[in-house]
Amino acid sequence: MSTDVFDGKVVFITGAASGIGRALAAALAKRSATLLLADIDADLLERTAWALGGEANDVHVFPLDVRKSSQWEHVVAEVYGRFDHVDYFFNNAGIAVAGLVRDTPIEDWERLFDVNVLGVVRGVDAFYPRMRDQGHGHIINTASISGLVPTSLMAAYSASKHAVVAFSETLRAEAKGDGIDVSVVCPGIIDTPMAHTTELRGADGTDSVLAKLPNPPFSVEEAVEQMLRGVERKRGIIVITREAYALWRLYRASPEAVLRVNEKTVRFLRRLTGATARR
């Protein structure tokens, strides 16, 4: 008899067609979970489900734009029409954009907050009442180390992820009385498609920035294993990568030290990308 806590559990994952979401689905398929996969890219989602077919016991797909409350309502109604409960909800969909504040248009801010913040809130709004009624559940919201530590050249992204951390920690206290656990995941730099394609406003080229960073990005497979260990232990804040954890500790001990690191990062990336001051 399996002792894996995810064995036989019903798991809903947003952003499941690529990156962390896809790696989560693959890891949970090996743990014999029932997978409910959602993503805005319906074609890529179908291909992901097909690729998992050999590993997973049961996979269901749900095209979903997390910006649309009506789609959340429809998907959750469909989920609970097929299943009487959901054990784990990985609220994972997100986007990123980088650049100096002065180079980041308001449209980027609106788009980031609509997906990264309100998308998470909409997901909780849809699933929380159902989990409360069933008497149990675990909500796992994906934030970032940028949600714990201000991150140079990523003000909009960092602000959106700070909001996710604050929302999750507040919800965690409220949800305990309803039998619902809440975690927030804060990864460092992970080797995902988003990490390689994030747009850097005010500069030409983006892939070269990631390629020239001092440390290579962390394996998404290992990141997911760390995430699942944290979820299994019901940790509130799950920080992924040793570098991210060290940065978080440094920020708590000395915010000024992190400010100096951020200033150096801005100068370093300006040299790499050719970003110049706009007057």
Legacy VTK file of the C-alpha trace (Angstrom):
# vtk DataFile Version 3.0
C-alpha trace
ASCII
DATASET POLYDATA
POINTS 279 float
0.000 0.000 0.000
1.422 3.390 -1.028
2.338 5.861 1.708
2.600 8.814 -0.695
0.199 11.524 0.469
-0.716 12.354 -3.136
-1.619 8.783 -4.099
-5.249 8.730 -5.238
-5.772 12.415 -4.472
-7.660 14.770 -6.797
-5.373 17.633 -7.837
-6.275 20.742 -9.856
-3.390 22.683 -11.454
-3.542 25.966 -13.375
-0.795 26.919 -15.809
-0.404 23.185 -16.356
0.641 23.221 -20.012
4.243 24.309 -19.424
6.881 25.218 -16.883
6.267 24.523 -13.207
2.660 23.497 -13.847
3.616 20.847 -16.371
6.437 19.550 -14.161
4.001 19.392 -11.249
1.594 17.353 -13.343
4.376 14.951 -14.339
5.556 14.523 -10.748
2.031 13.960 -9.446
1.263 11.506 -12.245
4.099 9.342 -10.910
2.471 9.577 -7.490
-0.822 8.212 -8.865
-2.836 11.396 -8.359
-5.942 12.168 -10.400
-4.954 15.204 -12.461
-7.247 18.072 -13.408
-5.161 20.308 -15.658
-6.053 23.851 -16.697
-4.336 26.343 -18.981
-5.177 29.173 -21.363
-3.377 27.326 -24.196
-5.856 24.546 -24.974
-3.719 22.896 -27.683
-0.587 22.749 -25.538
-2.700 21.527 -22.628
-4.002 18.628 -24.706
-0.454 17.731 -25.737
0.639 17.828 -22.109
-2.193 15.506 -21.104
-1.343 13.153 -23.966
2.332 13.111 -22.938
1.331 12.190 -19.391
-0.959 9.421 -20.557
1.563 6.684 -19.940
2.262 7.811 -16.369
-1.041 9.127 -15.069
-3.963 7.038 -13.892
-6.534 9.697 -14.732
-6.104 13.048 -16.516
-8.749 15.663 -17.325
-8.191 18.971 -19.125
-9.972 22.290 -18.664
-9.162 25.231 -20.956
-9.148 28.264 -18.664
-8.286 31.946 -18.844
-7.682 32.891 -15.204
-8.670 36.494 -16.003
-12.276 35.443 -16.635
-14.482 34.860 -13.590
-17.153 33.270 -15.767
-14.665 30.644 -16.948
-13.667 29.877 -13.366
-17.315 29.356 -12.450
-17.856 27.049 -15.422
-14.700 25.000 -14.812
-15.282 24.545 -11.082
-18.891 23.532 -11.711
-17.660 20.981 -14.254
-15.003 19.681 -11.851
-17.492 19.167 -9.041
-19.926 17.640 -11.476
-17.377 14.862 -12.034
-15.779 14.661 -8.581
-17.198 15.143 -5.112
-14.042 16.825 -3.855
-10.665 18.339 -4.785
-7.805 17.644 -2.381
-5.144 20.002 -3.729
-5.517 23.198 -5.740
-2.254 24.461 -7.264
-3.053 28.080 -8.178
-0.017 28.313 -10.411
-0.735 30.330 -13.585
1.374 33.459 -13.934
3.263 35.744 -16.296
6.325 37.979 -16.033
7.833 41.062 -17.574
11.095 42.790 -16.668
12.492 46.262 -17.032
13.143 49.489 -15.207
10.031 51.119 -13.758
10.358 54.002 -16.199
10.403 51.536 -19.129
7.402 49.490 -17.978
4.115 50.747 -19.476
0.953 50.813 -17.390
-0.496 48.118 -19.666
2.152 45.694 -18.366
1.203 46.494 -14.790
-2.475 45.915 -15.531
-1.796 42.625 -17.320
0.505 41.317 -14.574
-1.921 42.140 -11.791
-4.886 40.739 -13.703
-3.149 37.367 -14.106
-0.778 37.106 -11.142
-2.948 38.668 -8.447
-6.579 38.689 -9.522
-6.126 35.347 -11.286
-5.064 33.845 -7.958
-7.899 35.582 -6.105
-10.457 34.379 -8.648
-9.199 30.834 -8.242
-9.541 30.982 -4.479
-12.960 32.605 -4.811
-14.069 29.690 -6.998
-12.575 26.803 -5.003
-12.682 27.993 -1.399
-16.460 27.614 -0.863
-16.334 24.094 -2.318
-13.415 23.095 -0.117
-15.147 24.570 2.912
-18.240 22.518 2.129
-16.215 19.320 1.705
-14.433 20.025 4.998
-10.848 19.811 3.775
-8.436 20.894 1.061
-5.062 22.487 0.441
-4.615 25.645 -1.656
-1.106 26.263 -2.986
-0.530 29.674 -4.579
2.588 30.225 -6.676
4.406 33.471 -5.925
8.186 33.976 -6.222
11.214 34.937 -4.189
10.395 38.311 -5.757
7.296 38.234 -3.558
9.481 38.135 -0.439
12.390 40.308 -1.570
12.216 43.389 -3.843
13.790 42.454 -7.170
15.605 44.939 -9.363
14.332 45.348 -12.931
11.123 43.516 -12.002
9.102 46.056 -10.017
5.737 45.134 -11.543
6.327 41.403 -11.240
7.750 41.746 -7.729
4.817 43.883 -6.599
2.328 41.355 -7.977
4.059 38.480 -6.208
4.281 40.417 -2.933
0.511 40.723 -3.196
0.185 36.953 -3.660
2.318 36.293 -0.569
0.316 38.724 1.577
-2.981 37.331 0.294
-1.878 33.748 0.935
-0.599 34.391 4.448
-3.805 36.216 5.364
-5.932 33.463 3.859
-3.882 30.847 5.674
-4.961 32.229 9.052
-8.594 32.527 7.992
-8.845 29.118 6.323
-7.517 27.037 9.204
-10.868 27.120 10.954
-12.541 25.750 7.827
-10.168 22.780 7.637
-8.287 24.210 4.645
-4.492 24.495 4.471
-2.851 27.299 2.487
0.727 27.472 1.214
2.548 29.987 -0.950
5.474 28.851 -3.093
8.366 31.272 -3.629
10.849 29.894 -6.172
14.120 31.486 -7.144
15.240 31.419 -10.786
13.871 28.192 -12.258
14.631 26.769 -15.698
11.207 27.221 -17.303
10.043 28.629 -20.650
8.897 31.798 -18.848
12.386 32.365 -17.459
13.828 32.200 -20.984
11.211 34.363 -22.699
10.437 37.100 -20.173
10.470 40.426 -21.970
12.941 43.039 -20.785
11.502 46.469 -21.471
13.963 49.078 -22.678
16.519 46.631 -24.097
17.075 44.461 -27.157
16.966 40.716 -26.477
15.946 38.753 -23.396
17.329 35.222 -23.647
20.890 36.531 -23.427
20.173 38.033 -20.013
19.261 34.674 -18.478
22.128 32.947 -20.280
24.682 35.369 -18.824
23.498 35.309 -15.229
26.255 34.191 -12.808
24.385 31.038 -11.758
22.417 28.743 -14.083
18.682 28.461 -13.412
17.495 25.699 -11.088
16.039 22.507 -12.583
12.241 22.676 -12.746
12.010 18.995 -11.813
13.991 19.503 -8.604
12.026 22.675 -7.875
8.800 20.702 -8.056
10.169 18.005 -5.747
11.022 20.680 -3.182
7.578 22.196 -3.634
5.801 18.895 -3.054
7.872 18.183 0.049
6.813 21.546 1.433
3.173 20.905 0.573
3.326 17.463 2.169
4.620 19.092 5.370
1.935 21.810 5.112
4.448 24.629 5.229
2.987 28.103 4.893
5.858 29.640 2.901
7.839 27.304 0.651
11.069 28.898 -0.617
12.778 27.042 -3.453
16.553 27.115 -4.107
19.221 27.721 -1.497
20.141 31.027 -3.132
16.563 32.269 -2.810
16.393 31.227 0.831
19.715 32.933 1.576
18.499 36.124 -0.108
15.296 36.061 1.938
17.283 35.664 5.167
19.584 38.512 4.146
16.634 40.786 3.415
15.062 40.088 6.787
18.375 40.795 8.525
19.427 43.814 6.461
17.138 45.384 3.836
19.914 47.868 3.030
22.227 45.028 2.019
19.659 43.783 -0.500
19.238 47.337 -1.791
22.952 47.392 -2.597
22.667 43.993 -4.325
19.783 45.328 -6.411
21.757 48.429 -7.379
24.637 46.238 -8.563
22.218 44.014 -10.487
20.791 47.014 -12.329
24.271 48.130 -13.374
25.243 44.581 -14.385
22.168 43.993 -16.536
22.432 47.411 -18.145
25.904 46.463 -19.357
24.697 43.098 -20.643
21.635 44.339 -22.463
22.716 47.751 -23.574
19.864 49.318 -21.623
20.394 53.057 -21.530
18.765 55.851 -19.634
15.713 57.393 -21.251
15.439 61.144 -20.820
LINES 1 280
279 0 1 2 3 4 5 6 7 8 9 10 11 12 13 14 15 16 17 18 19 20 21 22 23 24 25 26 27 28 29 30 31 32 33 34 35 36 37 38 39 40 41 42 43 44 45 46 47 48 49 50 51 52 53 54 55 56 57 58 59 60 61 62 63 64 65 66 67 68 69 70 71 72 73 74 75 76 77 78 79 80 81 82 83 84 85 86 87 88 89 90 91 92 93 94 95 96 97 98 99 100 101 102 103 104 105 106 107 108 109 110 111 112 113 114 115 116 117 118 119 120 121 122 123 124 125 126 127 128 129 130 131 132 133 134 135 136 137 138 139 140 141 142 143 144 145 146 147 148 149 150 151 152 153 154 155 156 157 158 159 160 161 162 163 164 165 166 167 168 169 170 171 172 173 174 175 176 177 178 179 180 181 182 183 184 185 186 187 188 189 190 191 192 193 194 195 196 197 198 199 200 201 202 203 204 205 206 207 208 209 210 211 212 213 214 215 216 217 218 219 220 221 222 223 224 225 226 227 228 229 230 231 232 233 234 235 236 237 238 239 240 241 242 243 244 245 246 247 248 249 250 251 252 253 254 255 256 257 258 259 260 261 262 263 264 265 266 267 268 269 270 271 272 273 274 275 276 277 278
